[in-house]
């Protein structure tokens, strides 16, 4: 791929402003009288047209729509002018239940646009739950309003809902350095996994293939750092418990009789169990050390 083609590809694949993203309900219902809704993001036909204008100019692209042979959908041919040649990609979409003509044409254009990389990253987004409250009508809604059907009672109810926020990797204006920093500075393995996953989604969604390998390198460096820090933490915790136990063993010499020694040894053992909980060092050697100390005190 030459530089000109790559530049055009990157421009087409650029993420959209969150205000240009629309959401549709995938599933909805009522649970204990409260509404819930799972929503999916999509871009509008107008956003696709605007992107094509920005990249190719208003006279550098064209769309042809025709009904499919079964008349149950539309085939969209989206052509762009590149190096004095018209290049076409085609995709079809079914007619929708509501406004079948408008919905079918719009759906076919969105799918054809995705073939050119426009909004394709939205397919990498997972569905999410919207924030929902019951609402009588659209006038009283503060956010978006939808009419939903309760299948159990066969009645309709209104929902005032707000879509979830887009993940950070899907926002415009991001640079690779931001993702590398998140990977390298991860405080634990969970954060590292999430940071690398976001970086990979960003790079693979927006034509940053060369960054994928760099993110792998960053991940491996960070994983090695975390492993070293974990070893140091284990060593520090081991030394702390060892120092504490040595002080407790000295107290065995201060009790008057064997019964008191055994009671104190049992109490130290209980405290030792608590201090060793969740630690990764060899705990048994501490208990063996305490057992030996108690035995030496009883049978000097």
N, C-alpha and C positions, 0 to 999 in steps of 0.2 A: 504494500500500500504506500503510495507516494504521499508527500507532505500535504498536498492540496486535498487529497481524498481524506486523509486523517483529520485535517482541520475541520472539514465539513462534517465528518462523522461525530467529532467531539461537540460541535455546535448543535447538531441535531439531538444528541443524547443528553445535553445539559438538563439538570433537574429544574422543575418549574417552581415558581414562587408558591408557597402554601396557599395563597389566595386564589391561585388558578386551579387548585385541586378540588374536585368535587367528590362526594361520598354517596354511596347507595347502600341501602339495607340488604344484607345477605340473609339474615335470619332475625326474627324478633319474637317476642312473646311476653307473657306476664308470669312473674314468680312471686307468690305471696302478696299479690296485689300491686307489685311494682314492675314497671316495664323494663325490658332489656332489649338491646339491639346490637347485632354484630354487623359491622359496616366494612365496605371495601372502597379504596380510593380509585379515582379515574380522572382523566383529563377531558375537557370538553372539546368539541369539534372546533370551536373558535380558537382555543389555545393552540391546537395543531396548525390551523391556518396561519395564525400569527407567527408561529415558529418557522413555518415554510417561507413566509414573507421575509423574515429576518435573515434566513440563511441563503435563499435563492432569489429573493426579490419577488415582487408581485407578478412578474411576467416569466418567472423561471420555474413554474410548476403548474400542474393542472390535474384535475380530478374528473374521472368518468365513472358514473354509477349505472348499473343495469341490474334488472331483476334476474335472479338465478332461474335455471330451467324449471324448477319445481314451483316457482313463484312464491317460495316461502322465505326468501331473503334477498340480499343485494350483494353484488360483486363490485368492489371498489378497485379501480385502477388508478393508482397514484403515481404520476410521472414527474420527474425533475429534469431540468436542463443542465447537463454537465459536459464541459468540453465540446459544446456544439452538438451534443447527442441527447436525445430524449431517452431516459431510462425509466422503465415502468416496473412496479411491483404491485401484485394483486392479492387481495384478501376478501373473504366473504363473511357476512354476519346474518343471523336470522332476523326476521321481523319480530318486534316486541309485542307483548300483549296490549300495552297501552301505547297509543299513537304508533301503530306498526310501521307506517311509512317513514316517519321521522326517526323512530328508534332504530330501524333497520339500516337506513342510510348513515346515520351517525355512528352506529356500531361498526359498520364496514370501514368507514374512514378511520376510526380509532385503531382498528386492527391493521389496516394498511400503513398507518403512520408508525405503528410499532415495528413493522418490517424495516422501516428506515431508522429505527432507533428512538423515535419520538415517544417519550413516556414509557419506554420499555422497562425502566427500573421499577415502575409501580408493580410489576408482576413479581418482584422480589420482596414486596412488602407483605407482611402477614396481616390477616384480618384482625380487627380490634373491637373492643366494646366501646360504644358511645355512652356518654353521660346522659341519662334519660330521666324525665319526670312526666307524670301525667299532665295533660293540658286539654282544656275544653275546646279551644279553637285556635286558628292561626293568629288572630289578633292578640291573644293573650300570651303567645309564645315569645320568649326572649331570644331564642336561638333559631334552630330549624324546626319545622313542624311537619309531622307525618301522621297520616291516618293508618292505623294498624287494625288487623282483624284478630279477635280472640277466637281461636278454633274451637275451644271448649263450649263457649256460649254463643258462638256465631254472631257476635256483636263487634262493633267498631269502637275504637278508643283513640284519642289524640295523644301524641307524644311530642314534647318539647325536648330536642336532643342536640348534643354538641359532639362532633367527631373527635376521635383521639388525636393527639399530636403526632406529627410525622417523626420518625426517628432522626437523630441528628445527621446520620450519613446520607439521608435523602434530601438534605437542605442545600440550596444553591450557595455558591461562593466558597466552598471548602477547598483546602489545599492538602496535599499528601503529608506535609509536615505535621499537621494537627493529629492525624491518625498515628503517625510514627511516634509522636510524643506520648500519646495515650498508651500505646503498646509498651514503650520503653519504661514509662513511669508507673506501670501497673503495680498496685500494692500487694496483690495476691493472685493466685492462679485463676480464680473466678473472674477478676477484673481483666486479667490478661486474655482469657478466652473471649470475653465480650468485646474487648477492644480490637482484637484481631479479627473477629467475626464482622464487626462493623467496617473495619478497613477493607476486608475482602469484598463485602457487598458493595462498598463505594467504588473500589477499583474495577470490579467485574461489571458493574452496572453502567459505568460512564467511560468505558474505553481506555482505562488506565492499566492495561495489561502489564506494562513494564514495572508498575508499582507492586504488583502481587508478590514477586520474588523478594523485593526489598522488605515488604511487610513480614514475609516468612523469616528473613534474616533478623529483623527487629524482634520478632516473637521468640526466636531461639536464644538470642542474647538475653532478653528479659527473663526467659524461663531459667537460664543458667544462673542469672543473678538471684532469682527467687530461691533456687535450690541451695546456693551458697548461704543466703540469709537464713534459710531454714536450718541448715547444718549449724550455723553459728548460734541460732536461737536454742537449738537442742543442747549444744554444749554449755551455753550460759545457764539454762534451766537445770542441767545436770549438776553443775558446780554449785548452784544456789541450794539445791536440795541436799547435796553432800555436805555443804558447810552447816546447814541447819541440823542435819542428823548428827553430825559430830558434836555439836553443842548439846543436843538432847542426851546423847550417850554419856557425856560427862556428868549429867544430873543423876545418872544411876548410882554413882558413888556417894551421893548425898542422902540416900534414903536408908532407914535403919535396919530393915530386915528383908528376907527373901519375898515375903508376901507383897510388901510395898514395891519391891523391884519388879515383880511380875505385873502388878497393877500399872505401874508407870510404863513398863515396856508395852503393855497392851494399849495404853493411851497414846504413846508415841507411834505405835503401829497404825492406829486409826488415823492420826494426823498425817502420817506418811502416805497412807492410801489416798487421802484427799489431795496432797501435794503432787502425787504422781499421776493423778487422773488426767487423761488426755495428752500425756507426754509421750514422746517417741523414743526416749532412751530406755536402757535395760533397767526395769524397775526391780527385778528379782534380786539383784546384787545388793540393793539397799536393805531389803527385808532380811537377806541373809546376814548382812552386817549387823543389823539390830538384834537378830536372834542370837548371834555369836556373843554380842556384848552382854545381853541378858544372862546367857548361860555362864559366861566368865564371871559375872558378878555374883551369881548364886553359888557356883562351884569354882571358887578362885584356885 
